Amino acid sequence: MDLTRLVGSCDDGDCPTLYLTDRGTLAVQGAPITEHGLRIPAHETLVEIPVELIRKAVRDNLI
């Protein structure tokens, strides 16, 4: 899968980031959330990102 960086909270790649995939979907890099009380399938996970990351992507017409 090819990923194109859309927006992130820093430039070194070690922070929440939003990517566009070559499949027309979004991939999100963020901190894993482990204590959520939800039943998440084993092949999925939850990550936490700042709301401002999505706002910036929309504001900059990236998504």
Backbone as CSV, one residue per row, in Angstrom:
resi,resn,N_x,N_y,N_z,CA_x,CA_y,CA_z,C_x,C_y,C_z
1,MET,0.838,-1.168,0.000,0.000,0.000,0.000,0.890,1.241,0.000
2,ASP,0.556,2.186,-0.837,1.272,3.459,-0.875,0.525,4.482,-0.037
3,LEU,1.256,5.224,0.795,0.681,6.254,1.644,1.237,7.617,1.260
4,THR,0.356,8.605,1.211,0.749,9.989,0.976,0.404,10.785,2.214
5,ARG,1.392,11.423,2.811,1.163,12.219,4.022,0.319,13.428,3.669
6,LEU,-0.803,13.589,4.370,-1.656,14.750,4.157,-1.339,15.852,5.155
7,VAL,-1.352,15.498,6.431,-1.116,16.487,7.482,-0.666,15.758,8.742
8,GLY,0.210,16.411,9.482,0.678,15.847,10.744,0.944,16.956,11.741
9,SER,1.125,16.559,13.012,1.388,17.582,14.019,2.860,17.904,14.157
10,CYS,3.720,17.206,13.442,5.143,17.527,13.435,5.743,17.008,12.122
11,ASP,6.994,17.279,11.908,7.619,16.888,10.646,8.548,15.686,10.759
12,ASP,8.759,15.167,11.981,9.718,14.074,12.122,9.093,12.677,12.017
13,GLY,7.761,12.589,11.801,7.112,11.295,11.612,6.789,10.562,12.893
14,ASP,7.044,11.178,14.039,6.810,10.526,15.323,5.675,11.223,16.066
15,CYS,4.545,11.438,15.372,3.414,12.140,15.972,2.156,11.830,15.170
16,PRO,0.985,12.227,15.664,-0.251,11.962,14.926,-0.182,12.513,13.503
17,THR,-0.558,11.668,12.560,-0.482,12.028,11.143,-1.646,11.406,10.400
18,LEU,-2.125,12.087,9.378,-3.196,11.605,8.518,-2.619,11.355,7.125
19,TYR,-2.886,10.159,6.584,-2.371,9.765,5.274,-3.517,9.410,4.336
20,LEU,-3.305,9.600,3.048,-4.198,9.111,2.003,-3.560,7.860,1.427
21,THR,-4.356,6.789,1.270,-3.811,5.564,0.699,-4.064,5.522,-0.797
22,ASP,-3.373,4.628,-1.476,-3.593,4.465,-2.914,-4.897,3.723,-3.192
23,ARG,-5.633,3.357,-2.144,-6.932,2.702,-2.298,-8.078,3.687,-2.099
24,GLY,-7.736,4.983,-1.924,-8.768,5.998,-1.723,-9.327,6.018,-0.314
25,THR,-8.563,5.507,0.644,-8.968,5.523,2.044,-7.978,6.363,2.836
26,LEU,-8.283,6.587,4.109,-7.394,7.325,4.993,-6.755,6.373,5.981
27,ALA,-5.519,6.633,6.327,-4.815,5.906,7.378,-4.407,6.937,8.425
28,VAL,-4.511,6.550,9.684,-4.237,7.466,10.780,-3.140,6.902,11.660
29,GLN,-2.161,7.722,11.955,-1.105,7.367,12.902,-1.375,8.127,14.187
30,GLY,-1.462,7.398,15.283,-1.724,8.036,16.567,-1.398,7.098,17.707
31,ALA,-1.624,7.568,18.898,-1.361,6.768,20.089,-2.464,5.724,20.270
32,PRO,-2.090,4.456,20.513,-3.106,3.422,20.729,-3.936,3.723,21.981
33,ILE,-5.221,3.452,21.874,-6.121,3.584,23.005,-6.416,2.173,23.501
34,THR,-6.064,1.884,24.745,-6.235,0.521,25.252,-7.377,0.394,26.249
35,GLU,-7.693,1.441,26.967,-8.753,1.377,27.969,-9.979,2.135,27.469
36,HIS,-10.778,1.481,26.610,-11.923,2.140,26.005,-13.242,1.441,26.300
37,GLY,-13.223,0.204,26.752,-14.447,-0.506,27.089,-15.260,-0.979,25.891
38,LEU,-14.714,-0.863,24.697,-15.410,-1.298,23.489,-14.957,-2.692,23.076
39,ARG,-15.785,-3.360,22.297,-15.399,-4.654,21.731,-14.900,-4.412,20.316
40,ILE,-13.603,-4.346,20.159,-12.965,-4.075,18.872,-12.442,-5.400,18.317
41,PRO,-12.730,-5.716,17.044,-12.206,-6.958,16.461,-10.679,-7.009,16.564
42,ALA,-10.139,-8.198,16.659,-8.692,-8.392,16.835,-7.878,-7.758,15.711
43,HIS,-8.444,-7.650,14.512,-7.691,-7.098,13.375,-7.796,-5.573,13.282
44,GLU,-8.472,-4.934,14.249,-8.607,-3.480,14.248,-8.071,-2.913,15.552
45,THR,-7.859,-1.602,15.575,-7.427,-0.920,16.792,-7.977,0.498,16.790
46,LEU,-7.975,1.124,17.919,-8.333,2.536,18.035,-7.074,3.338,18.269
47,VAL,-6.991,4.502,17.624,-5.887,5.417,17.888,-6.471,6.784,18.187
48,GLU,-5.714,7.563,18.925,-6.146,8.898,19.310,-5.331,9.935,18.552
49,ILE,-6.040,10.911,17.963,-5.374,12.015,17.276,-6.053,13.316,17.694
50,PRO,-5.381,14.430,17.582,-6.002,15.704,17.921,-7.079,16.077,16.898
51,VAL,-8.183,16.638,17.363,-9.246,17.112,16.475,-8.679,18.122,15.486
52,GLU,-7.735,18.927,15.931,-7.143,19.960,15.067,-6.501,19.361,13.816
53,LEU,-6.048,18.122,13.885,-5.455,17.460,12.720,-6.497,17.316,11.607
54,ILE,-7.697,16.907,11.955,-8.780,16.777,10.971,-9.211,18.153,10.483
55,ARG,-9.331,19.104,11.397,-9.713,20.464,10.999,-8.731,21.043,9.988
56,LYS,-7.435,20.847,10.237,-6.417,21.366,9.318,-6.514,20.693,7.959
57,ALA,-6.739,19.384,7.936,-6.868,18.676,6.659,-8.058,19.187,5.858
58,VAL,-9.172,19.448,6.532,-10.360,19.985,5.854,-10.119,21.419,5.419
59,ARG,-9.559,22.232,6.304,-9.286,23.642,6.003,-8.356,23.782,4.792
60,ASP,-7.379,22.871,4.696,-6.421,22.926,3.585,-6.902,22.164,2.354
61,ASN,-8.187,21.731,2.360,-8.795,20.991,1.238,-8.020,19.722,0.889
62,LEU,-7.497,19.036,1.902,-6.751,17.798,1.676,-7.661,16.585,1.648
63,ILE,-8.822,16.701,2.309,-9.808,15.609,2.295,-11.174,16.184,2.035
